[in-house]
Amino acid sequence: MALITAAEAREHLHITGTDEDALLTILIGVAGEAMARFCRYPAASAGAAPTMESTSYTQRIDGPGGRDLTFPVWPLTAISSIYDDPTLDYSDAAYLVASGDYAIIDGSEGLIRLASTSSWGNWSTGIQHIEVQATAGYATPREDLKYACRVAVRKLWDLKSTQGKESVSQRGTSTTYSEPAWLPIETQMALWGYVLPVGLI
């Protein structure tokens, strides 16, 4: 599901009727991908576009030692499996961590913690020792995130009439177009709280 619907885009643009829905759907996708790149969200698979929407990921993470592990995409909502495998094969059941041995402690920051009673003890240490299959991203985007997407779609919509033009004269007045950031500053400001920390991906 996209960050906003065509109906929400129409409302923001004051468009009546559904004739433009096909184009709006494309613009929503373009805006969503640009927002995901700005916030450092990865593609879920090779060739896929990055997204902030809820998606299934397979991420290989450096073993941190200790009981805490950070999944690099937020919010983390579900975990399918975790392999802690120094052989880097991620298929041997001997390295599959039992689901009862860990829990999502803070999905908003991707924090997974081994139970104090876990038979696993601690996460291993080593480059990409841990493979996590999980679901992360926004299934129900917050209103500020939806608004950021609406503003970005508005910018793309307006480009239909202004792209390639330096100015326009109409009814005795002249308007000069600037070259603003591709992602509107209002969208960027709304997104700062969603940017994933450097080094997680």
PyRosetta script that sets phi, psi and omega in degrees:
from pyrosetta import init, pose_from_sequence

init()
pose = pose_from_sequence("MALITAAEAREHLHITGTDEDALLTILIGVAGEAMARFCRYPAASAGAAPTMESTSYTQRIDGPGGRDLTFPVWPLTAISSIYDDPTLDYSDAAYLVASGDYAIIDGSEGLIRLASTSSWGNWSTGIQHIEVQATAGYATPREDLKYACRVAVRKLWDLKSTQGKESVSQRGTSTTYSEPAWLPIETQMALWGYVLPVGLI")
pose.set_psi(1, 135.2)
pose.set_omega(1, -179.0)
pose.set_phi(2, -71.6)
pose.set_psi(2, 166.1)
pose.set_omega(2, -179.1)
pose.set_phi(3, -62.9)
pose.set_psi(3, -36.1)
pose.set_omega(3, 173.9)
pose.set_phi(4, -134.8)
pose.set_psi(4, 164.4)
pose.set_omega(4, 177.8)
pose.set_phi(5, -96.7)
pose.set_psi(5, 165.7)
pose.set_omega(5, 175.4)
pose.set_phi(6, -60.5)
pose.set_psi(6, -35.8)
pose.set_omega(6, 179.1)
pose.set_phi(7, -63.3)
pose.set_psi(7, -39.9)
pose.set_omega(7, 178.2)
pose.set_phi(8, -68.1)
pose.set_psi(8, -36.6)
pose.set_omega(8, 176.2)
pose.set_phi(9, -65.8)
pose.set_psi(9, -42.4)
pose.set_omega(9, 178.5)
pose.set_phi(10, -60.0)
pose.set_psi(10, -41.9)
pose.set_omega(10, 179.6)
pose.set_phi(11, -60.1)
pose.set_psi(11, -43.9)
pose.set_omega(11, -179.1)
pose.set_phi(12, -67.8)
pose.set_psi(12, -33.0)
pose.set_omega(12, -177.7)
pose.set_phi(13, -92.9)
pose.set_psi(13, -0.9)
pose.set_omega(13, -177.9)
pose.set_phi(14, 57.8)
pose.set_psi(14, 43.0)
pose.set_omega(14, 177.8)
pose.set_phi(15, -99.0)
pose.set_psi(15, 130.9)
pose.set_omega(15, 174.8)
pose.set_phi(16, -102.7)
pose.set_psi(16, 146.4)
pose.set_omega(16, -178.4)
pose.set_phi(17, 84.5)
pose.set_psi(17, 168.3)
pose.set_omega(17, -174.2)
pose.set_phi(18, -111.5)
pose.set_psi(18, 12.3)
pose.set_omega(18, -175.8)
pose.set_phi(19, -60.9)
pose.set_psi(19, -29.1)
pose.set_omega(19, -176.2)
pose.set_phi(20, -96.2)
pose.set_psi(20, 7.6)
pose.set_omega(20, -173.4)
pose.set_phi(21, -61.7)
pose.set_psi(21, -36.5)
pose.set_omega(21, -179.9)
pose.set_phi(22, -62.1)
pose.set_psi(22, -45.3)
pose.set_omega(22, 178.3)
pose.set_phi(23, -67.0)
pose.set_psi(23, -42.5)
pose.set_omega(23, -179.9)
pose.set_phi(24, -61.2)
pose.set_psi(24, -37.7)
pose.set_omega(24, 177.9)
pose.set_phi(25, -62.1)
pose.set_psi(25, -40.3)
pose.set_omega(25, 176.8)
pose.set_phi(26, -64.2)
pose.set_psi(26, -45.4)
pose.set_omega(26, -178.4)
pose.set_phi(27, -65.0)
pose.set_psi(27, -36.7)
pose.set_omega(27, 176.7)
pose.set_phi(28, -62.5)
pose.set_psi(28, -41.5)
pose.set_omega(28, 177.6)
pose.set_phi(29, -64.8)
pose.set_psi(29, -42.2)
pose.set_omega(29, 178.8)
pose.set_phi(30, -64.1)
pose.set_psi(30, -45.2)
pose.set_omega(30, 179.6)
pose.set_phi(31, -63.7)
pose.set_psi(31, -42.8)
pose.set_omega(31, -179.9)
pose.set_phi(32, -62.5)
pose.set_psi(32, -40.3)
pose.set_omega(32, 178.5)
pose.set_phi(33, -66.7)
pose.set_psi(33, -42.1)
pose.set_omega(33, 178.9)
pose.set_phi(34, -63.1)
pose.set_psi(34, -39.8)
pose.set_omega(34, 178.2)
pose.set_phi(35, -65.3)
pose.set_psi(35, -40.3)
pose.set_omega(35, 178.7)
pose.set_phi(36, -63.5)
pose.set_psi(36, -42.4)
pose.set_omega(36, 178.5)
pose.set_phi(37, -63.6)
pose.set_psi(37, -42.3)
pose.set_omega(37, 179.2)
pose.set_phi(38, -59.4)
pose.set_psi(38, -38.2)
pose.set_omega(38, -177.1)
pose.set_phi(39, -89.8)
pose.set_psi(39, 5.3)
pose.set_omega(39, 175.8)
pose.set_phi(40, 69.4)
pose.set_psi(40, 26.8)
pose.set_omega(40, 175.9)
pose.set_phi(41, -76.4)
pose.set_psi(41, 138.9)
pose.set_omega(41, -177.6)
pose.set_phi(42, -86.7)
pose.set_psi(42, 164.4)
pose.set_omega(42, 167.6)
pose.set_phi(43, -73.2)
pose.set_psi(43, 144.5)
pose.set_omega(43, -178.5)
pose.set_phi(44, -74.7)
pose.set_psi(44, -21.7)
pose.set_omega(44, 179.8)
pose.set_phi(45, -154.4)
pose.set_psi(45, 166.5)
pose.set_omega(45, -179.6)
pose.set_phi(46, -60.7)
pose.set_psi(46, 130.1)
pose.set_omega(46, 178.6)
pose.set_phi(47, 86.9)
pose.set_psi(47, -10.6)
pose.set_omega(47, 179.1)
pose.set_phi(48, -84.1)
pose.set_psi(48, 157.5)
pose.set_omega(48, 177.0)
pose.set_phi(49, -83.9)
pose.set_psi(49, 145.4)
pose.set_omega(49, 174.4)
pose.set_phi(50, -65.1)
pose.set_psi(50, 149.8)
pose.set_omega(50, -178.4)
pose.set_phi(51, -149.2)
pose.set_psi(51, 152.7)
pose.set_omega(51, 172.6)
pose.set_phi(52, -97.5)
pose.set_psi(52, -2.3)
pose.set_omega(52, 180.0)
pose.set_phi(53, -75.3)
pose.set_psi(53, 161.0)
pose.set_omega(53, 178.9)
pose.set_phi(54, -62.0)
pose.set_psi(54, 124.7)
pose.set_omega(54, -173.2)
pose.set_phi(55, -148.0)
pose.set_psi(55, 154.4)
pose.set_omega(55, 174.7)
pose.set_phi(56, -86.4)
pose.set_psi(56, 132.3)
pose.set_omega(56, -178.4)
pose.set_phi(57, -125.2)
pose.set_psi(57, 150.5)
pose.set_omega(57, 163.8)
pose.set_phi(58, -120.5)
pose.set_psi(58, 113.2)
pose.set_omega(58, -176.2)
pose.set_phi(59, -121.2)
pose.set_psi(59, 134.7)
pose.set_omega(59, 175.8)
pose.set_phi(60, -103.0)
pose.set_psi(60, 124.9)
pose.set_omega(60, -167.4)
pose.set_phi(61, -123.8)
pose.set_psi(61, 142.4)
pose.set_omega(61, 175.7)
pose.set_phi(62, -65.6)
pose.set_psi(62, 135.0)
pose.set_omega(62, 178.7)
pose.set_phi(63, -66.4)
pose.set_psi(63, 124.5)
pose.set_omega(63, -174.5)
pose.set_phi(64, -93.1)
pose.set_psi(64, -8.8)
pose.set_omega(64, -168.9)
pose.set_phi(65, 70.7)
pose.set_psi(65, 174.2)
pose.set_omega(65, 179.9)
pose.set_phi(66, 67.1)
pose.set_psi(66, -168.0)
pose.set_omega(66, -175.2)
pose.set_phi(67, -99.4)
pose.set_psi(67, -14.9)
pose.set_omega(67, -174.9)
pose.set_phi(68, -100.3)
pose.set_psi(68, 138.8)
pose.set_omega(68, 179.9)
pose.set_phi(69, -135.2)
pose.set_psi(69, 136.7)
pose.set_omega(69, 179.8)
pose.set_phi(70, -108.7)
pose.set_psi(70, 119.0)
pose.set_omega(70, 172.6)
pose.set_phi(71, -77.5)
pose.set_psi(71, 136.4)
pose.set_omega(71, -168.2)
pose.set_phi(72, -81.8)
pose.set_psi(72, 0.0)
pose.set_omega(72, 178.2)
pose.set_phi(73, -121.5)
pose.set_psi(73, 132.4)
pose.set_omega(73, -176.3)
pose.set_phi(74, -120.8)
pose.set_psi(74, 155.4)
pose.set_omega(74, -13.0)
pose.set_phi(75, -72.7)
pose.set_psi(75, 143.3)
pose.set_omega(75, 176.5)
pose.set_phi(76, -87.3)
pose.set_psi(76, 122.9)
pose.set_omega(76, -174.0)
pose.set_phi(77, -114.4)
pose.set_psi(77, -24.8)
pose.set_omega(77, -179.4)
pose.set_phi(78, -157.8)
pose.set_psi(78, 150.9)
pose.set_omega(78, 177.8)
pose.set_phi(79, -122.8)
pose.set_psi(79, 128.0)
pose.set_omega(79, 177.6)
pose.set_phi(80, -88.0)
pose.set_psi(80, -43.2)
pose.set_omega(80, 179.7)
pose.set_phi(81, -163.0)
pose.set_psi(81, 155.9)
pose.set_omega(81, 172.5)
pose.set_phi(82, -135.1)
pose.set_psi(82, 124.6)
pose.set_omega(82, 170.8)
pose.set_phi(83, -107.4)
pose.set_psi(83, 130.7)
pose.set_omega(83, 173.5)
pose.set_phi(84, -112.5)
pose.set_psi(84, 90.4)
pose.set_omega(84, -162.2)
pose.set_phi(85, -129.0)
pose.set_psi(85, 104.2)
pose.set_omega(85, 179.3)
pose.set_phi(86, -68.2)
pose.set_psi(86, -14.3)
pose.set_omega(86, 177.3)
pose.set_phi(87, -81.5)
pose.set_psi(87, -14.2)
pose.set_omega(87, 179.1)
pose.set_phi(88, 65.9)
pose.set_psi(88, 22.6)
pose.set_omega(88, 176.1)
pose.set_phi(89, -91.2)
pose.set_psi(89, -31.3)
pose.set_omega(89, 176.9)
pose.set_phi(90, 56.5)
pose.set_psi(90, 38.3)
pose.set_omega(90, 180.0)
pose.set_phi(91, -139.2)
pose.set_psi(91, -16.3)
pose.set_omega(91, -177.9)
pose.set_phi(92, -79.2)
pose.set_psi(92, 122.6)
pose.set_omega(92, -178.4)
pose.set_phi(93, -58.7)
pose.set_psi(93, -21.1)
pose.set_omega(93, 179.4)
pose.set_phi(94, -65.3)
pose.set_psi(94, -23.4)
pose.set_omega(94, -178.1)
pose.set_phi(95, -104.5)
pose.set_psi(95, 4.0)
pose.set_omega(95, 177.6)
pose.set_phi(96, -80.1)
pose.set_psi(96, 121.7)
pose.set_omega(96, -179.4)
pose.set_phi(97, -80.8)
pose.set_psi(97, 126.7)
pose.set_omega(97, -179.0)
pose.set_phi(98, -59.9)
pose.set_psi(98, 138.1)
pose.set_omega(98, -176.6)
pose.set_phi(99, -60.8)
pose.set_psi(99, -27.4)
pose.set_omega(99, 178.6)
pose.set_phi(100, -76.7)
pose.set_psi(100, -6.5)
pose.set_omega(100, -178.0)
pose.set_phi(101, -88.1)
pose.set_psi(101, -8.2)
pose.set_omega(101, -177.8)
pose.set_phi(102, -144.1)
pose.set_psi(102, 165.8)
pose.set_omega(102, 177.8)
pose.set_phi(103, -150.8)
pose.set_psi(103, 154.6)
pose.set_omega(103, 171.8)
pose.set_phi(104, -77.9)
pose.set_psi(104, 114.5)
pose.set_omega(104, -177.9)
pose.set_phi(105, -87.8)
pose.set_psi(105, -41.4)
pose.set_omega(105, 179.8)
pose.set_phi(106, -144.9)
pose.set_psi(106, 93.7)
pose.set_omega(106, -178.3)
pose.set_phi(107, -63.6)
pose.set_psi(107, -27.7)
pose.set_omega(107, -178.9)
pose.set_phi(108, -66.1)
pose.set_psi(108, -19.2)
pose.set_omega(108, 176.5)
pose.set_phi(109, -125.3)
pose.set_psi(109, 17.1)
pose.set_omega(109, 174.1)
pose.set_phi(110, 65.8)
pose.set_psi(110, 25.4)
pose.set_omega(110, -173.2)
pose.set_phi(111, -86.3)
pose.set_psi(111, 122.4)
pose.set_omega(111, 176.1)
pose.set_phi(112, -115.0)
pose.set_psi(112, 136.6)
pose.set_omega(112, -178.1)
pose.set_phi(113, -130.8)
pose.set_psi(113, 133.9)
pose.set_omega(113, 171.4)
pose.set_phi(114, -71.4)
pose.set_psi(114, 139.3)
pose.set_omega(114, 177.5)
pose.set_phi(115, -66.0)
pose.set_psi(115, 150.9)
pose.set_omega(115, 179.0)
pose.set_phi(116, -64.5)
pose.set_psi(116, -22.7)
pose.set_omega(116, 179.0)
pose.set_phi(117, -96.3)
pose.set_psi(117, 7.8)
pose.set_omega(117, -176.7)
pose.set_phi(118, -60.9)
pose.set_psi(118, 137.1)
pose.set_omega(118, 175.6)
pose.set_phi(119, -70.1)
pose.set_psi(119, -17.1)
pose.set_omega(119, -179.0)
pose.set_phi(120, -75.2)
pose.set_psi(120, -30.7)
pose.set_omega(120, -179.8)
pose.set_phi(121, 84.2)
pose.set_psi(121, -91.1)
pose.set_omega(121, 179.9)
pose.set_phi(122, -132.3)
pose.set_psi(122, 157.0)
pose.set_omega(122, 172.0)
pose.set_phi(123, -64.9)
pose.set_psi(123, 149.1)
pose.set_omega(123, 177.5)
pose.set_phi(124, -73.7)
pose.set_psi(124, 173.9)
pose.set_omega(124, 173.7)
pose.set_phi(125, -118.5)
pose.set_psi(125, 136.4)
pose.set_omega(125, -179.6)
pose.set_phi(126, 153.3)
pose.set_psi(126, 153.0)
pose.set_omega(126, -176.6)
pose.set_phi(127, -67.0)
pose.set_psi(127, 122.1)
pose.set_omega(127, 177.6)
pose.set_phi(128, 54.1)
pose.set_psi(128, 33.8)
pose.set_omega(128, 176.7)
pose.set_phi(129, -68.2)
pose.set_psi(129, -23.6)
pose.set_omega(129, -171.4)
pose.set_phi(130, -113.9)
pose.set_psi(130, 128.7)
pose.set_omega(130, 174.0)
pose.set_phi(131, -114.6)
pose.set_psi(131, 124.5)
pose.set_omega(131, -179.7)
pose.set_phi(132, -117.8)
pose.set_psi(132, 125.6)
pose.set_omega(132, 170.5)
pose.set_phi(133, -102.8)
pose.set_psi(133, 121.4)
pose.set_omega(133, -171.6)
pose.set_phi(134, -153.8)
pose.set_psi(134, 169.1)
pose.set_omega(134, 174.4)
pose.set_phi(135, -111.0)
pose.set_psi(135, 129.7)
pose.set_omega(135, -178.9)
pose.set_phi(136, -147.1)
pose.set_psi(136, 161.1)
pose.set_omega(136, -178.0)
pose.set_phi(137, 111.6)
pose.set_psi(137, 179.9)
pose.set_omega(137, -170.6)
pose.set_phi(138, -98.6)
pose.set_psi(138, 106.5)
pose.set_omega(138, 174.6)
pose.set_phi(139, -76.3)
pose.set_psi(139, -35.2)
pose.set_omega(139, 176.6)
pose.set_phi(140, -127.9)
pose.set_psi(140, 92.2)
pose.set_omega(140, -176.2)
pose.set_phi(141, -61.4)
pose.set_psi(141, 144.1)
pose.set_omega(141, 175.0)
pose.set_phi(142, -69.6)
pose.set_psi(142, 161.4)
pose.set_omega(142, -174.2)
pose.set_phi(143, -62.7)
pose.set_psi(143, -35.2)
pose.set_omega(143, -179.9)
pose.set_phi(144, -68.2)
pose.set_psi(144, -34.1)
pose.set_omega(144, 177.7)
pose.set_phi(145, -69.9)
pose.set_psi(145, -40.3)
pose.set_omega(145, 177.5)
pose.set_phi(146, -64.5)
pose.set_psi(146, -40.4)
pose.set_omega(146, 178.7)
pose.set_phi(147, -64.8)
pose.set_psi(147, -40.1)
pose.set_omega(147, 177.4)
pose.set_phi(148, -58.5)
pose.set_psi(148, -39.7)
pose.set_omega(148, 178.4)
pose.set_phi(149, -69.3)
pose.set_psi(149, -39.4)
pose.set_omega(149, 178.0)
pose.set_phi(150, -59.5)
pose.set_psi(150, -43.9)
pose.set_omega(150, -179.4)
pose.set_phi(151, -64.3)
pose.set_psi(151, -41.2)
pose.set_omega(151, 179.4)
pose.set_phi(152, -65.7)
pose.set_psi(152, -39.2)
pose.set_omega(152, 177.5)
pose.set_phi(153, -65.4)
pose.set_psi(153, -39.1)
pose.set_omega(153, 177.4)
pose.set_phi(154, -59.0)
pose.set_psi(154, -43.3)
pose.set_omega(154, 179.2)
pose.set_phi(155, -61.6)
pose.set_psi(155, -44.8)
pose.set_omega(155, 179.1)
pose.set_phi(156, -64.0)
pose.set_psi(156, -39.1)
pose.set_omega(156, 178.7)
pose.set_phi(157, -63.5)
pose.set_psi(157, -44.1)
pose.set_omega(157, -179.0)
pose.set_phi(158, -66.2)
pose.set_psi(158, -28.2)
pose.set_omega(158, 179.5)
pose.set_phi(159, -62.6)
pose.set_psi(159, -20.9)
pose.set_omega(159, 177.9)
pose.set_phi(160, -57.0)
pose.set_psi(160, -35.8)
pose.set_omega(160, -176.1)
pose.set_phi(161, -102.7)
pose.set_psi(161, -13.9)
pose.set_omega(161, -176.1)
pose.set_phi(162, -113.4)
pose.set_psi(162, -17.3)
pose.set_omega(162, -175.2)
pose.set_phi(163, -61.3)
pose.set_psi(163, 130.8)
pose.set_omega(163, 178.5)
pose.set_phi(164, 85.9)
pose.set_psi(164, -3.8)
pose.set_omega(164, -179.5)
pose.set_phi(165, -105.6)
pose.set_psi(165, 138.9)
pose.set_omega(165, 176.3)
pose.set_phi(166, -89.9)
pose.set_psi(166, -32.9)
pose.set_omega(166, 179.2)
pose.set_phi(167, -161.1)
pose.set_psi(167, 166.4)
pose.set_omega(167, 176.7)
pose.set_phi(168, -141.4)
pose.set_psi(168, 139.3)
pose.set_omega(168, 177.4)
pose.set_phi(169, -110.0)
pose.set_psi(169, 132.4)
pose.set_omega(169, -176.8)
pose.set_phi(170, -155.9)
pose.set_psi(170, 128.6)
pose.set_omega(170, 177.4)
pose.set_phi(171, 53.7)
pose.set_psi(171, 42.7)
pose.set_omega(171, 175.3)
pose.set_phi(172, 79.8)
pose.set_psi(172, 3.4)
pose.set_omega(172, 178.1)
pose.set_phi(173, -122.5)
pose.set_psi(173, 157.6)
pose.set_omega(173, 179.9)
pose.set_phi(174, -124.9)
pose.set_psi(174, 134.9)
pose.set_omega(174, 177.4)
pose.set_phi(175, -116.6)
pose.set_psi(175, 127.3)
pose.set_omega(175, 178.4)
pose.set_phi(176, -101.3)
pose.set_psi(176, 130.2)
pose.set_omega(176, -179.1)
pose.set_phi(177, -91.1)
pose.set_psi(177, 134.9)
pose.set_omega(177, 175.0)
pose.set_phi(178, -89.6)
pose.set_psi(178, 177.4)
pose.set_omega(178, 176.9)
pose.set_phi(179, -112.8)
pose.set_psi(179, 76.9)
pose.set_omega(179, -178.3)
pose.set_phi(180, -71.4)
pose.set_psi(180, 169.6)
pose.set_omega(180, 176.4)
pose.set_phi(181, -57.5)
pose.set_psi(181, 145.1)
pose.set_omega(181, -177.9)
pose.set_phi(182, -57.5)
pose.set_psi(182, -41.3)
pose.set_omega(182, 174.6)
pose.set_phi(183, -94.9)
pose.set_psi(183, 118.5)
pose.set_omega(183, -173.7)
pose.set_phi(184, -53.8)
pose.set_psi(184, 148.0)
pose.set_omega(184, -177.7)
pose.set_phi(185, -60.3)
pose.set_psi(185, -34.8)
pose.set_omega(185, 178.1)
pose.set_phi(186, -62.1)
pose.set_psi(186, -39.2)
pose.set_omega(186, 177.6)
pose.set_phi(187, -66.7)
pose.set_psi(187, -45.3)
pose.set_omega(187, -180.0)
pose.set_phi(188, -59.1)
pose.set_psi(188, -43.2)
pose.set_omega(188, -179.0)
pose.set_phi(189, -64.2)
pose.set_psi(189, -39.1)
pose.set_omega(189, 179.2)
pose.set_phi(190, -67.8)
pose.set_psi(190, -25.4)
pose.set_omega(190, -174.6)
pose.set_phi(191, -88.0)
pose.set_psi(191, -12.1)
pose.set_omega(191, -173.5)
pose.set_phi(192, -57.0)
pose.set_psi(192, -34.2)
pose.set_omega(192, 179.5)
pose.set_phi(193, -74.8)
pose.set_psi(193, -5.5)
pose.set_omega(193, -178.3)
pose.set_phi(194, -107.2)
pose.set_psi(194, -5.7)
pose.set_omega(194, -176.0)
pose.set_phi(195, -69.2)
pose.set_psi(195, 127.3)
pose.set_omega(195, 178.5)
pose.set_phi(196, -72.9)
pose.set_psi(196, 141.9)
pose.set_omega(196, -178.0)
pose.set_phi(197, -61.3)
pose.set_psi(197, 146.6)
pose.set_omega(197, 175.9)
pose.set_phi(198, -61.4)
pose.set_psi(198, 137.2)
pose.set_omega(198, 176.1)
pose.set_phi(199, 99.1)
pose.set_psi(199, -14.5)
pose.set_omega(199, 179.4)
pose.set_phi(200, -74.8)
pose.set_psi(200, -38.8)
pose.set_omega(200, -178.7)
pose.set_phi(201, -97.3)
pose.dump_pdb("model.pdb")
